[in-house]
């Protein structure tokens, strides 16, 4: 590699920066390659994920004539990883920054009995979201929420592991110093980064330690007992999650009991998610004081799908959250066979027409001039024309803005289903959100989505 001291950096106006006339790989291209590499690796590790992607592609193809298809759809997916220490989160933040992903929104998962909090790394600029809106939902363990004995074991296991190769750390530094990568550096960066997210079938903890942590909380075993931040799921986007879920069941996939998010609607809002349940994977565990291995298994990794709808304004979220809270309270005391009907009935209060949502200020829309606006002139100079007049005259059209983030209750619901936790065994954690603590671990502020 060329020594960093000899590299001359020259920004080129109107194009990618170059060093010694060699162009850097564009940030969007690097993010696209990263996402594709992660997808290819996960398909190899979890073959059912390949089946899931095929099902989603079939559904999306069937929907092409019914729903306007965004160019980015086939690229859009998100992943999820679980980290154990502030050091790991700090390095992950630097890795993701190099591919244009930045922490957005704070999620306190302790309210669902999970000793973690999280942020979502994603692009933040509109042009970056249009190019490739790949996201990684990233959780960090909160040891302070654990009982003393499991906390001591978790910290003992985490302090001796290293999920980053020396080569990756070196490349991260190079990318930061150069503010980009040459093609050969980018290729090595992607290969080394994938090692951090790769599944290891040999655990880093003994079977006894694994079982002790799993008995305390399954997520502790998943975080502390392996030498990588293995992907626990990837998520392609579908245009019709109900149709995709039906095809998943027909294909024999073990699908979670219900779709997270609002009930099915003509005009989708926010986010709906479901998954096939976590698979039992053969795992070897080292024997303490020996080079021998014993066989066991681990369950944590699953395949998720999502359908994204319109982002809601503050008023829209207030209405959505109130309806959701009231529906869940009513469902808690209802018989199981009527609870879903209660849920659907409650959401009839939320308008299911774009025009009504626009007039009531419930969702975000982008206004675009139509072809009829060419050459149009106001009849009275200097007078203002209302949006409704422009819409009526078909001079302007409105397009709902896609929700780019996550719903804490839905994320927790997906996690709990795949950790095989019921409402009866939800742990009660005495906690409050700690955004300052997560930002301290990140080494930067967390952006707010709206």
C-alpha positions in Angstrom: 0.0 0.0 0.0 1.2 3.5 -0.7 2.4 5.1 2.5 -0.2 7.7 3.7 2.5 10.4 4.0 3.1 10.3 0.2 -0.5 10.5 -0.9 -1.5 13.8 -2.5 -5.2 14.5 -2.1 -6.8 16.7 -4.8 -10.6 17.3 -4.9 -12.0 17.5 -8.4 -14.8 19.9 -9.0 -18.0 18.3 -10.2 -16.7 14.7 -9.8 -15.3 12.2 -7.3 -12.2 13.1 -5.4 -9.0 11.6 -6.8 -5.6 10.8 -5.4 -2.7 10.7 -7.9 -5.4 10.7 -10.7 -7.0 7.5 -9.3 -10.7 8.0 -8.5 -12.1 7.0 -5.1 -15.0 4.6 -5.0 -18.2 6.6 -4.6 -19.9 6.4 -1.2 -23.1 5.1 -2.7 -21.3 2.5 -4.7 -19.4 1.4 -1.6 -22.7 1.1 0.4 -24.3 -0.8 -2.4 -21.4 -3.3 -2.6 -21.4 -3.6 1.2 -25.2 -4.4 1.3 -24.9 -6.9 -1.5 -21.9 -8.6 0.2 -23.8 -8.9 3.4 -26.9 -10.3 1.6 -24.7 -12.9 -0.3 -23.0 -14.0 3.0 -26.4 -14.3 4.8 -27.9 -16.4 2.0 -25.0 -18.8 2.3 -25.3 -19.0 6.1 -29.1 -19.1 6.2 -30.4 -20.7 3.0 -34.0 -20.0 4.0 -33.2 -16.3 3.6 -32.6 -17.0 -0.1 -36.1 -18.5 -0.3 -37.5 -15.5 1.5 -35.8 -13.1 -1.0 -37.3 -15.2 -3.9 -40.8 -15.0 -2.4 -40.5 -11.2 -1.9 -39.3 -10.7 -5.5 -42.2 -12.8 -6.8 -44.7 -10.7 -4.8 -43.1 -7.4 -5.9 -43.2 -8.5 -9.5 -46.9 -9.3 -9.2 -47.5 -5.8 -7.7 -45.6 -3.9 -10.4 -48.8 -3.3 -12.4 -50.7 -2.2 -9.3 -48.3 0.0 -7.4 -45.8 2.5 -8.7 -42.4 0.9 -8.2 -39.5 2.9 -6.8 -36.2 2.2 -8.6 -34.5 1.6 -5.2 -36.9 -1.2 -4.1 -34.7 -4.2 -5.1 -31.8 -2.7 -3.3 -33.7 -1.8 -0.1 -33.2 -4.0 2.9 -32.0 -3.6 6.5 -29.9 -5.7 8.7 -29.6 -6.0 12.5 -26.7 -6.6 14.7 -26.2 -6.8 18.5 -23.1 -5.4 20.2 -21.8 -5.9 23.7 -19.5 -3.0 24.5 -19.1 0.8 23.9 -15.8 0.1 22.2 -17.5 -2.2 19.7 -20.2 0.4 19.0 -17.6 3.1 18.5 -15.7 1.1 15.9 -19.0 0.1 14.1 -19.9 3.7 13.9 -16.7 4.5 12.2 -17.1 1.5 9.8 -20.6 2.6 8.8 -19.7 6.2 8.4 -17.3 5.2 5.6 -20.3 3.8 3.6 -22.6 6.7 4.4 -24.6 5.3 7.4 -25.1 7.5 10.4 -27.0 7.0 13.7 -30.6 8.1 13.6 -33.1 7.9 16.5 -32.8 6.4 19.9 -34.7 3.2 20.9 -35.1 2.1 24.5 -35.8 -1.6 24.3 -35.8 -2.1 28.1 -39.5 -1.2 28.1 -40.0 -4.6 26.4 -37.9 -6.5 28.9 -34.7 -6.4 26.7 -31.6 -5.2 28.4 -30.5 -3.1 25.4 -30.9 0.2 23.7 -30.4 0.9 20.0 -30.0 3.3 17.1 -30.4 2.8 13.4 -27.5 3.5 11.1 -28.8 4.8 7.8 -28.2 7.4 5.1 -29.5 10.8 6.0 -29.4 12.9 2.9 -32.3 12.6 0.4 -29.9 11.8 -2.5 -28.3 9.0 -0.5 -31.6 7.5 0.5 -32.7 7.5 -3.2 -29.4 5.8 -4.2 -29.5 3.0 -1.6 -31.4 3.3 1.7 -29.6 0.4 3.4 -30.0 0.5 7.2 -28.5 -1.5 10.1 -30.5 -1.6 13.4 -27.8 -1.8 16.0 -28.4 -2.7 19.6 -26.0 -2.2 22.5 -26.1 -4.3 25.7 -26.8 -2.4 28.9 -25.0 -4.4 31.7 -26.3 -2.0 34.4 -29.8 -3.6 33.8 -28.6 -7.1 34.7 -28.3 -8.9 38.0 -24.8 -8.9 39.4 -24.0 -12.6 38.7 -24.9 -12.7 35.0 -23.4 -9.1 34.5 -20.1 -10.3 35.8 -20.1 -13.3 33.5 -21.1 -11.2 30.5 -18.4 -8.6 31.1 -15.8 -11.3 31.6 -16.6 -12.9 28.2 -16.9 -9.6 26.3 -13.6 -8.1 27.6 -11.6 -10.9 26.0 -13.2 -10.9 22.6 -12.2 -8.9 19.5 -14.7 -8.9 16.6 -12.5 -6.7 14.4 -9.5 -7.8 12.5 -6.3 -5.8 12.6 -6.5 -5.3 8.9 -10.0 -3.9 9.2 -9.0 -1.4 11.8 -6.0 -0.3 9.7 -8.3 0.2 6.7 -10.8 2.2 8.7 -8.0 4.5 9.6 -6.9 4.8 6.0 -10.4 5.5 4.8 -10.8 8.2 7.4 -7.5 9.8 6.6 -8.1 9.8 2.9 -11.8 10.5 3.2 -12.4 7.6 0.9 -11.0 4.4 -0.7 -9.3 3.4 -3.9 -10.9 0.4 -5.6 -8.4 -2.1 -4.3 -8.7 -0.7 -0.8 -12.5 -0.8 -1.0 -12.4 -4.4 -1.9 -10.3 -5.3 1.0 -12.4 -3.1 3.3 -15.6 -5.0 2.4 -13.9 -8.4 2.8 -12.5 -7.6 6.2 -15.8 -6.0 7.3 -17.8 -9.1 6.4 -15.6 -11.0 8.9 -17.1 -8.9 11.7 -20.7 -9.9 10.7 -20.0 -13.5 9.9 -21.6 -16.4 11.8 -19.1 -18.5 13.9 -20.3 -22.1 14.5 -17.7 -22.5 17.3 -18.7 -20.4 20.3 -16.3 -18.3 22.4 -17.8 -19.5 25.7 -18.2 -22.9 27.3 -21.6 -24.7 27.1 -22.0 -24.2 30.8 -21.5 -20.4 30.5 -23.7 -20.3 27.5 -26.5 -22.1 29.3 -26.2 -19.9 32.4 -26.6 -16.8 30.2 -29.4 -18.2 28.1 -31.3 -19.1 31.2 -31.0 -15.5 32.4 -32.0 -14.1 29.1 -31.5 -15.6 25.6 -30.2 -12.4 24.2 -27.2 -12.4 26.6 -26.0 -15.7 25.2 -26.3 -14.4 21.7 -24.3 -11.3 22.4 -21.6 -12.5 24.7 -20.8 -16.1 23.6 -19.6 -15.5 20.0 -16.6 -13.9 18.4 -18.5 -11.8 15.9 -21.4 -9.4 15.7 -23.2 -11.9 13.5 -26.2 -10.6 11.5 -29.3 -11.8 13.3 -31.5 -10.9 10.3 -31.7 -9.2 7.0 -34.9 -7.7 5.7 -36.0 -7.3 2.0 -38.8 -4.9 1.3 -42.1 -6.1 -0.1 -44.9 -4.1 -1.7 -47.6 -6.4 -0.2 -46.6 -7.9 3.2 -49.9 -9.8 3.6 -49.4 -11.6 0.2 -45.8 -12.3 1.0 -46.7 -13.7 4.4 -49.3 -16.0 2.8 -46.6 -17.3 0.4 -44.2 -17.8 3.2 -46.7 -20.0 5.0 -47.4 -21.9 1.7 -43.7 -22.5 1.3 -43.6 -24.1 4.8 -41.7 -21.4 6.6 -42.4 -21.1 10.3 -43.9 -17.5 10.4 -44.4 -15.5 13.5 -48.0 -15.3 14.8 -48.8 -11.8 13.6 -47.6 -8.9 11.4 -46.1 -6.0 13.5 -47.4 -2.6 12.8 -50.8 -1.2 11.7 -53.4 -3.5 10.2 -53.6 -3.9 6.4 -54.6 -0.7 4.7 -55.2 0.6 1.2 -52.6 3.3 1.7 -49.8 2.0 4.0 -48.3 4.1 6.7 -45.1 3.8 8.7 -43.8 0.2 8.8 -45.2 -3.3 8.9 -42.9 -6.3 9.6 -42.9 -10.0 10.0 -40.4 -12.9 9.9 -39.8 -16.6 9.8 -38.8 -17.7 13.3 -35.2 -18.2 14.4 -33.5 -21.4 13.3 -31.8 -23.9 15.6 -28.1 -24.0 14.4 -25.5 -26.6 15.4 -22.9 -25.0 17.5 -19.7 -26.3 19.1 -18.6 -25.1 22.5 -15.1 -25.3 23.9 -14.4 -27.3 27.1 -12.8 -25.3 29.8 -9.1 -26.3 30.3 -9.1 -28.4 27.2 -8.9 -28.2 23.4 -11.9 -30.4 23.1 -15.3 -29.2 21.8 -18.8 -30.3 22.8 -21.8 -30.1 20.5 -24.9 -27.9 21.2 -27.1 -25.5 19.4 -28.1 -21.9 19.3 -31.2 -20.1 18.2 -31.1 -16.4 17.2 -31.0 -15.8 13.5 -34.2 -15.3 11.4 -35.5 -13.8 8.2 -37.6 -10.7 8.2 -39.6 -8.8 5.6 -41.0 -5.3 5.8 -43.4 -3.0 4.0 -42.8 0.7 4.3 -45.5 3.3 4.0 -45.8 7.1 4.5 -43.9 8.9 7.2 -46.3 10.6 9.6 -46.1 14.1 11.0 -46.1 14.8 14.7 -49.9 15.0 14.7 -50.1 11.8 12.7 -47.8 10.0 15.1 -49.8 11.2 18.1 -53.0 9.8 16.5 -51.2 6.5 15.6 -49.6 6.0 19.0 -52.9 6.8 20.8 -54.8 4.3 18.7 -52.1 1.7 19.2 -51.9 2.2 22.9 -55.7 2.0 23.4 -56.0 -1.1 21.1 -53.3 -3.0 23.0 -54.9 -2.2 26.3 -58.2 -3.5 25.1 -56.6 -6.6 23.5 -54.8 -7.4 26.8 -58.1 -8.3 28.5 -59.8 -9.8 25.4 -60.1 -13.4 24.2 -57.4 -14.4 21.7 -59.9 -15.2 18.9 -61.2 -11.6 18.9 -58.1 -9.6 19.7 -57.1 -9.2 16.0 -60.6 -7.9 15.2 -60.3 -5.4 18.0 -57.0 -4.2 16.6 -58.4 -3.7 13.1 -61.5 -1.9 14.4 -59.4 0.5 16.4 -57.4 1.6 13.4 -60.5 2.5 11.4 -60.1 5.9 13.2 -56.9 6.6 11.2 -57.9 7.9 7.7 -57.1 5.6 4.8 -57.1 8.2 2.0 -54.1 10.3 0.9 -56.2 13.4 0.5 -57.6 13.2 4.0 -54.2 12.6 5.5 -52.9 15.6 3.5 -55.7 17.9 4.5 -55.5 16.9 8.2 -51.7 17.2 8.2 -51.2 13.6 9.3 -48.5 12.4 6.8 -45.6 14.0 4.9 -45.9 14.5 1.2 -43.6 15.8 -1.6 -45.3 18.2 -4.1 -44.2 17.8 -7.7 -45.2 19.9 -10.7 -47.0 17.9 -13.5 -46.6 18.4 -17.2 -49.7 20.6 -17.2 -47.8 23.2 -15.1 -45.5 24.0 -18.1 -46.3 27.4 -19.4 -49.0 28.0 -16.7 -49.5 31.6 -15.6 -51.5 33.1 -12.8 -54.5 35.0 -13.9 -53.8 37.8 -11.3 -50.2 38.9 -10.9 -48.9 38.7 -7.4 -51.9 36.7 -6.0 -51.2 33.5 -4.1 -52.6 30.2 -5.3 -53.5 27.5 -2.7 -52.2 24.0 -2.9 -55.7 22.7 -3.2 -56.3 24.8 -6.3 -53.1 23.5 -7.9 -54.1 20.0 -7.1 -57.6 20.5 -8.4 -56.2 21.9 -11.7 -53.8 19.0 -11.8 -50.8 21.3 -11.9 -49.3 19.7 -8.9 -49.3 16.1 -7.6 -48.4 14.9 -4.1 -46.3 11.8 -3.4 -46.2 10.4 0.1 -42.7 10.5 1.7 -41.5 7.0 2.8 -40.9 6.3 6.4 -37.2 5.5 6.8 -37.0 4.5 10.5 -38.3 1.9 13.0 -41.1 1.5 15.5 -39.8 0.5 18.9 -42.8 -1.7 19.7 -42.5 -3.5 16.4 -38.8 -4.1 16.8 -39.4 -5.4 20.3 -42.2 -7.7 19.0 -39.9 -9.2 16.3 -37.1 -9.7 18.8 -39.3 -11.3 21.4 -40.9 -13.7 18.9 -37.5 -14.9 17.8 -36.1 -15.2 21.3 -39.2 -17.4 22.1 -40.3 -15.1 24.9 -44.0 -14.9 25.8 -45.7 -12.1 27.7 -45.6 -14.3 30.8 -41.8 -14.4 30.9 -41.1 -10.7 30.0 -38.7 -9.4 32.5 -39.5 -6.1 34.3 -36.5 -3.8 34.1 -36.3 -0.8 36.3 -34.9 1.7 33.8 -35.3 4.8 31.9 -34.0 5.6 28.4 -30.4 6.6 28.3 -29.8 8.4 25.1 -26.9 10.3 26.6 -25.2 6.9 27.5 -25.6 5.6 24.0 -24.3 8.8 22.5 -21.3 8.6 24.8 -20.6 5.1 23.6 -21.0 6.2 19.9 -18.8 9.2 20.3 -21.3 11.4 18.6 -24.8 12.8 18.7 -27.8 10.8 17.5 -29.8 12.5 14.8 -33.6 12.7 15.1 -35.7 11.6 12.2 -38.3 14.4 12.6 
